[in-house]
Amino acid sequence: MGFLFSQRALLLEKALLLRSTFPQVFRNRVTWEARNTKGARLRAPYSVGFSLKLYTTEQKGTLTGIRLSGSEGGTMVVSMPTVHVRDTIELDKTEEKIFERLLRTLDHHNLKTELRVAGGWVRDKLLGKECKDIDIALESMMGSAFAEKVRDYLKSVGEEVHFAVIQSNPDQSKHLETARMRILNVWVDFVNLRCEEYSDDSRIPTMQKYGTPEQDALRRDLTINSLFYNINTNSVEDWTNRGIEDLKCGKIVTPVPPKDTFMEDPLRVLRAIRFGARFEFVLDEQLKEAAACYEVKAALSAKISRERIGAEIDLMISGNQPVHAMTYICDLKLFWTVFSLHQQCEPLEGCDSDCVAYLDYTWNLIQSVGSSTFNDEQRRLSFYAAMFLPLRKTMYKDRKAKDVPVVNYIFRDSLKLRVSDAETVVNLHNALEKFLSLLPHFVPNGDVKLTEVDLGREYVDVPLTSKESKLRVLTGFLLREIKDFWRVALLMSTLLYPTDVINKNFKPEDRRALFVEAEKVIYNLGLDKVWEVKPLLNGKEIMDALQLKSGGPVVSKWQRKLLAWQLAHPSGTAEECREWLKETHSSSTRSAGDMEELNGPNNKKSKTEDSN
């Protein structure tokens, strides 16, 4: 039979992952079709029900891809990951000079230790990628001791360098003392080969000693991260005997049984997911079983600081494949372990899947709109805002019995991310709700009258002469609230208008057209960067115009009215605004006086009747 079993298994696994990112209504109508290297369709295509069947056909050729198609006409082709791994590592000029200085340090001090570059640098260089994160692993020598030798040698040849020692801090994923030095404008870390033992309930090593290259490799998180480049011999070393093979096959595997690796350091679960998503590699079956087991999930919650969990999640969301990463987290039943909710809140069944689905829709919509429309920070927070859409109305009570969005809790407590991130995402959720009431007016033949959108009693005396002027005021105030993130909020709202994408087939082109049309209207209204527009009159000028003796809330109220007038009259001048302020203030003062005079006798009569 002309198939490679490992190739087929990897392909089917990848197809399963991609299927899980399909819109919910589309997923169970998917059929698979396989073709050989000559493009001929193989017999016995089967529906994804999901009892997997392997092909037993005698047709020749290597299985190279699977085509997913559905009754709605959508298709997706899943191809085998083609991973080109170099046979040798090619150093650039800077790396050659750095390594030459390190080898001369050995000669200068007559040191017998071997120098090895470890981890990600080796992996990335074999994949043909640039990497400036150089970690040097040392035999029988502490990093700080070797850094002193390097400094002394470089000083002897006229180069002045300094180094810093970073103490071990297991809670921050720093297991060993590390010395850091900047050589030729490149940061280089020095650390001894590790051989550590851990207690059952902590990531703090109970014993540390110098390790061998094999011991160090076996203690690393993944085989693809356990490779060494020996500077002394200019060669790649694979002490697990499978690191290069797994790199070529696109597999995420642990050097030792995965449960042992994860129980030793549960953060490795998230690292495995992150690297799997980043390189679009497949997670090993045993690794997935271990990651999903109760003991590992409990250890992840108990032993790992929330800061470190948040840092890993943020790298996934900011990475090139956030949907794949979150799909893995959801499929491995880790979602609520990572994004833990306040104790007053309980997630609804299927909520985690909906969270990932919204993330997937947003990812596809951004690709359709054009990723250059948003900067890196806007994309990052748009993915968080999308993922937590199902939770946007979920609240819990704080100590003062005040309602607090659970999304705020996730950012501040579960992930320990920046307070500003929590505020921005909550503001995005609030803004998208307001956009939902405006969207019908941004599209041709909108079916809702603008009068149905309440401007607020505060602005009742602002003259709005047309539908456009009212739309300009409403939209202008909204954009001033959300500022540079208004496009993100608008994009989010298109997921829910006219119908929620969760309840209907998702067609990115339709939602894209809605986004583009609404964006065009906002541009035509002249509201882009409206938050940078300065008021026609400042606070002192308002006080002078209204003859107010003091500021405070009264001035703040008139500042908001002035802004509404300015939005409604984009061509208005400061003098026209001043005249409107005087007239409106005078009118409201007369009205208040009339009401007081009208109510005066009644009040007196009431008091007289009470006394009788």
Disulfide bonds with the S-S distance in Angstrom:
none
